[in-house]
Structures are given as structure tokens and as C-alpha cells.
Amino acid sequence: MTRNLVLLLIAFVGLVQTALATHNRAGEIVYRRVNDNQFFYEITIITYTKTGGPSDEADRCELELFFGDGTSEIVDRVNGPSGECEHMGEELPGNSKMNIYRTTHTYPGIGNYTVYMQDQNRNAGVNNIPNSENVWFYTSSEIVIDAISGGNNAPFLSNPPLDNGCIEETYLHNPGAIDPDGDSLVYSLVESKTMNGMTIPGFTLPSEFSGEVEFFEIDPRTGTLTWNAPNRQGEYNIAIKIEEWRYLPASGQRIYVGHVIRDMQIDIRVCEPNAPPIINEMARFCVEAGERLRQLAIATDADDDNLEFSATGFPLELGQGGSIDTTNPLFGEQPLEMEFIWDTRCDHVQYEPYWVYFKAKEVFFTTENELVDFEEFEIKVVPPAVTITEIRPAGAAMSLEWTRARCDGADGYDIYRFNDSLGYVGMNCNVGVPKALGYIKVGRTEGIESTSFLDDDNGQGLIHGQQYCYMIVATYPDRSESYASLERCVELIRDVPILNKVSIGNTDLDTGSDTIAWFKPIELDVDVFAPPYRYRLSRYDNRNGDMEVIYTSDVANSIEGLDTIYIDEVLNTNELQYTYSIEMLSGTSEDVTGVSRDASSIFLNSKPSDNTLTLHWNVNVPWENAEYIVYRFDDTLSAFREIARTADTIYVDRNLKNLVEYQYYVRSIGSYSSNDFMQKLSNHSQIHIGIPEDKEIPCTPPNRLVEGDCNLDETIITWNNPNTSCPETDDVLGYNIYFAQRLGEEVKLIQVNDNAEDTTFFRQTGQSIAGCYFITSVDSFGNESERGNPLCLDNCPVYELPNIFTPGSDGFNDLFEPFPYKYVESIDMVIFNRWGREVFKTTDPEVDWDGTSMDSGEPVPDGTYYYLCTVNEIRLEGIVTRELRGAITVINETRPVNTAK
């Protein structure tokens, strides 16, 4: 084929493509499973084309659809009246037409299939697509068929992509995606593609093409595209990718199940001054399944333009019970109002929200200046709360029962508990039990019929004297949670003694004492546990964990006749923490009626630091301590004085004097949550002595600077005084200077500066200046700072050789020697004559060749000689070699000769 013929064919193809231009404005491909068959799909191509003029000649009665499995099919248009085609498409305002092409296809098996359509050509003059008239229109979707998700239906896009824009006005578009499977949709902007899904050369986003400084973006959750605001008229193409993600209860993961891409065109025009319409903002809303939701939407326009007001979304489609109280769309003068009404059902319950998309559009005689506004209304349908029907104390446990979840599909219930009543009522999308309440999850039952639970605190038993409040939440496989049930509160029966005091009375290594007290078991069943009665008190310490009986009370025929306090003496309360438990014994056989929960004394300790003591204490009691009061001994008053109150078990006492003893104790203020025990419970720790001591390392000297002078062989290092430069340092007394001659070598202390004001180090070696220095601070307690990063210097090696010398005995230039040279450890030099015979060699960096041959000892003849010299330089990293090559002219004479360097 000749070159001219090839060019002719290319030109002909270009003419054909132009003649067949389809003027596609937008398009997408959606799909759905047929009869829930995982492999059988109905696939629909939707395109939006321009009408009028030459574009009508390119109208498509059919399109080729590629299924992504290596097959394709010619698909007929199925919408609109008959004409030249069986169906001619649906005419839309603004010289546009919607075309629908539909077919079915069976896929061969599991896999990811990219189904696509491509058509010649895009229309000419698209700003952000170079030579757009020769670029194919292409759109695609991905069908994911796997063994996990169970198949998928694509979202359908309920808002057509026909919203034009005006210069200097915000452009908005929302595809109104509705997913029948309730999947989570994620929106993003992607590049428009051309034939076979290839990238379009030179494609840019509209804002990049027009040099916009404002943003051009899409909200990944709502799908609203915003261009604020275009500054150049013309047509632009973009593509919106809508990904579907599905939660799998079995694995607890979200997986990707497919996507749809809308390729669309934006037409930006020069418009008359015009304010866009505005829809009232709508907050996220939660509705309990079975309840009616009502939301009023109002569209206004500052220019009093007529409006078209419409709504779309899942609740309004597919018989889901949503409705609009007027016609949809609604036309007329602003303001326009429409109320969205949704009678929700249990089958609407899902974790992912629903969306209703409101759209207001100006209505003129021409569509060129019509601006739009979108408002997304987010709705979450929440399962109804269950009701706790009964809570019964059962020994040291609680037995709970509640109503079955009203919405089928619940997979179980979560049980939450708190040691007091909060009166919380779930509402305003606060499903479940918010963590901020302080409730803890204490159990779960599996299955919708499992509506009872025994709470024994994981076998430890609940605490007598506490009020226990519960809430129940129904859960669903997709992570949906119901509102929490109304709170129900109950106390255990007071049939055991309840400890209320373990307080240190005296602090000593040998004669210390604890005071222990308890409440009587006033609800003991005397028919089951007959008199006589007595108490038995046991104890263990934090060093020896074996419980031992330390006290048994006298016998009494009634509980009221027993004392409820005991002083435990001859203890080491200075070093040990003691824990107690009280039992009641019944009858002549002294059966145990019940055992209290353990309670310990408060044990106080401290950690010293510079002018500071960090107090911390350990306590284990069945009641709730709301506050701790810290006391310190005041020498002036000769008494303990309150210095702080805190809800934590730690307190930092500052501004103390180092190496001075300070005495402390802590008093707790607490209570049981039971209404029967309203009194405050007060307990003391032992008296603890703490001594502040500076164990904190000081600040590394800041703003360090090292300077070296190779000519003078000297090093100068300067730094700032940490006492003035570091807020946390105030007692630096001096500095240590460390040195390592080479990288990686162990550092050695070479100097100590005993004056904090002496912030300079000077060193002159007369040899190498290479090395690394570290400067540390030393404080009044001998604490040394970190070394920080090294301050390193390197040498400036030099080694130069003359190119002529005059051996003889006149005392002038008699030796061949280097000048200048510095920082050279050794050399390896060989000197050759012009025939390559060695006449001299040395390792001495001074060289000192007198011009005689090393073999004969006689002066070498005048002439040119050559040398190879390896120079071993002293550097920071070690010995570094450098090679020199050169020539020397030897002149044997006794008179002075000028030397050329």
C-alpha cells in the first residue's frame, strides 16, 4: 500500500467519524439481577444526546454493548414513540433526548466484568478534551459476581445529567443514585475515557482547564458535584464514579460489589445576572421503624423566578411507602412547598442511611439561563426499642427479661449496666448506648428470641449496696442498633454484711491500726438462716495474699445485737496495704449466710523528681469514691493542711525543696449508690513521707555551633546556657565535652567546664581537626543531659607536588618534596623514567628525593620523569585515599633555578 493511499484512507475515516457524530452529552450503564439469579442480568444503557441540526442524522436506533466476558450484542432502543426506528427515544427540554437500550445476559461464572458502550464521536468543541470531535464517547460499569456477596443490583440514577451552568455562578449536579440493595455508595470524580476505556490524551478537569481558583469537587457521601464558580464558557465533560460497598456480617468487613460511571457534559454559558434558587437546609433525621416521617421542603428564588421543584430517592421509588403531598414535580411561582411523607416499616431498617434528593430549577422560555439547587435529606430508619419487663435479684446476680424485638431480623441483644440512674432516653439518632454515658456492656444474647440474661459480673458477683441500672439494645446483622430501652434500676437484697470503712488510724511499722466497719444484713431471711449469729472478719496484705481470720464476734440471738466495727491493731501500716472481707455465720453449725465484697485501705506512695513529688495511691473498695482530699503536714501550724482535691488517684505537688521530708495522707469521700445508704463514706490512707530529689536529666545545651579552621588547626564550639534557654532547667552547674576522632569510634571525655556561664570550648591540636564533639549539661545533683546530635568537623587535606627540581649541593631546590601539604598520614609513591623503569619509591609523605637512582645511587640524567602517588588523607570517616599522577623535570646543576609549581 502506498503512502498516499494510506493518507487517503485516514482522511476518509476521519470524514466518516465526523459524519457519524452522535453528539452524546452523557450516559451510564445500570444493571439488575433477574429472578435473583447471580449470573443472569438485565443491563440497560442510558444515553443523553443533543437534538436538532446535523446531530439528528447520527441518531442511534441501536448500540453495541460489550459484556466484559469477551462477548457483545447489538441492543435496540426501547423508549419513545416509533419513527425511523421502532423507538425514537424521549425528547427532553433544551434540545436533548434520553435514549434507553436494554437487554439481558447470562455470565459464565464468578468474576469481575466491565460492561461498556462506546460510540463515535463526542461533539466538537469540548473545552477540556482536545480534538473532541475525533474522540469516542465511552461509559462503563463493573459487575462483580462472587461467592461472598450473593450478587448485586446497580444503583439507578434518578436525576438526569442536563443541568447547565452560568459563568461566575456555582454549578451543582447530583445524580440522585438509588441503590435497591441498601449498599453504601461512594462518589468520586474520574477521567472521561475513550475507545476501549483508554485515557483521553490531554484530558483535564474543568477547573484545571479554565484556571479556576475555587474548588471543583464531589461530596463522597451525598454525590453532589459542586463547581464554584466557572469563569470560562463552553462545554466540559466529566465522569462520576459511584462505587458500591456492602457490609458482610459473617466477617465484619465491607467489600466492594461493583460500580457505575456516569460520563456527562456541562455547558457553561454567559447568562444575564441571576440568583440561583435556594432549598431550605435539612438536618440528618432518624425515624423509628413503623413511625411516619414528615419533612417540609421549601424552594425560594431571590429573583421571583418560576421554579420546577422535584424530589426523588429510595423512599419514593419501588413501592417503599414514600410520597409527596403535591404533584412531583411541582411548578409555579416561588416559594414552592412540598412535604415528604414516609410511612416506614421494619423492612426499611438498615445501617446505611437513605437519601431523598430535592431539586429546584428555574423555568424560563429558554433553558440557557436556568440555574438549579440541590438539597440532600439523609434519613436513617432505626429499630424500635425493646422494653425491660422484669429485673429480679438472685443472690449476688440480677436476672433480666425484656420484650422481643418488634422488627424481625434482629440477631441478638446487648446488655448494658451502670451503677446509678441517669434517666437516659435514646433519641435524635443516638442509637445504642453512647459511650459518653459511662454504661458498660456486660453481656449479650444471641437470637431474636433470647430475651433473658443473668448478670453475675462474669462470675465475680455483683456488689450489695449498689443500685444497678440496665438498658437493652437490639442488634441486627448489618450493624444496625435499636434505641436503648428505658432504664430499669434494682438493688440486690441486703442479706449479707456490707463493708463501708477501711481507714488507717495509726501509721507505724509495728503498732499501726486499721478501723473496719460494715452495714448489717437487714434483709436476711431468718426463716432460712436461724439465730444465733456472729461475724467473722478476714484479712490479707499486699505482700502475703493468703486470707486469714483475724476476728470473730461474740454470739447474738439477733442481728441488731451485733457490733459493726472493729479496730485491727499491731499492723505494719507504714509499708503494707490490708484488704478485708466480712462474713455472717448462722445457727449453731455457723453456716455462712453470705460474704461481703473485699475492701482495702488506701495505700499512698510517691515518686520524687526535681522540687516535685508525684503522689499516687491504690485503693480497692466496693463503693464509689467520688473525691480524694490530699493533706500535707504544715510545720508552721504543726498540723496537716488540705492542699488539693481530685477525682483521680494521682496528684503532683510542685514547688517543693529538694532533699526535704514531706508528710502526706489522703482521705477518700465515697458512697454506695443505693438509696438505703445515703451517708458519705470517709477513709484515710497511711501517713507517707516523700523526699523530692532531682532525678531528671537537664536540658541538652541548645543552639550549639561548631567552627573549625584548617589553617590554624583549631576548633571552637559555642552553645547557650540551658538555665536561660530551657524552661525546665534551672540548676545546670557545668558541661562535659566528649570527643571521637572518627565516625563510629567510642567517645571520650576530654574536658569539663565547671561554670554554667562558660559556654565556649576551644581546642588547638596542631594536627587534625577532624572529629565529632558532644556537649552535655550537668546539674546540681550530678544528672547529665542527653548528648544530642554530634557536632562534627572534617579536615581540609592538601597535597601538592612541584613539577621541577634541581638536585645538587647549592642548598636551593635540592630535594623533590611536597608543598604545601597537610592532613596526610602517608603516601605510596613510585617515580619512573621515560622508559617505565622505577628510579625511586617511598611511603614518606615528605618524599625528600635527592635525584639519585635507587638502584645505582648515581644522579639520574636530566629530563622528564613520571610519578604515581596514592595519598592517604586523614578524614572524619577515616583514611581516605586519593591518586595523583604527574611529571617532574629534573635539572642537575649547582645554580639556583626558578621552580614552577
Secondary structure, DSSP 4 states (H G I P E B T S, - for coil): --HHHHHHHHHHHHHHHHHT---EEEEEEEEEESTT-SSEEEEEEEEEEE-SGGGGGG--SEEEEE-SSS-EEEEEB-SS--SSSS---EEETTTEEEEEEEEEEE--SSEEEEEEEEES-PPTTBTTSTTGGGS-EEEEEEEEE-TTT----PPEE-S-S---EETTS-EEE---EE-TT--EEEEEEE--EEGGGEEPTT---HHHHHT-SS-EEE-TTT--EEE----S-EEEEEEEEEEEEEEETTTTEEEEEEEEEEEEEEEEE---S-PPEEE-----EEEETTSEEEEEEEEEETT--EEEEEEEEGGGSTT-SEEESS-SSEEEESPEEEEEEEE--GGG--SSPEEEEEEEEE--SSSTT--EEEEEEEEEEEPPPP-EEEEEEETTEEEEEEPPPSSTT--EEEEEEESS-------TT--B--GGG--EEEEEEESTT--EEEE-TTTT-PPTT-EEEEEEEEE-TTS-BPBPPPPEEEE----S-EEEEEEEEE--SSSEEEEEEEE--TT--TTTSPSPEEEEEEEEESS----EEEEEPPPBSSGGGS--EEEEEEE-TTT--EEEEEEEEETTTTEEEEEPPPEE-BEEEEEEETTEEEEEEE---SSEEEEEEEEEEETTTTEEEEEEEESSSEEEE-S--TT--EEEEEEEEEE-SSTT--S-EEEEB--EEE-----S--PPPPS-EEEEETTTTEEEEE---HHHH-TT---EEEEEEEEESSTTSPPEEEEEE--TT--EEEEE-SS---EEEEEEEEETT--B----S-EEE----EE---SEE--SSSSSS-SB--SSEESEEEEEEEEE-TTS-EEEEE--TT--B-SB-TTT-SBPPSEEEEEEEEEEEEETTEEEEEEEEEEEEE---SS--PPP-
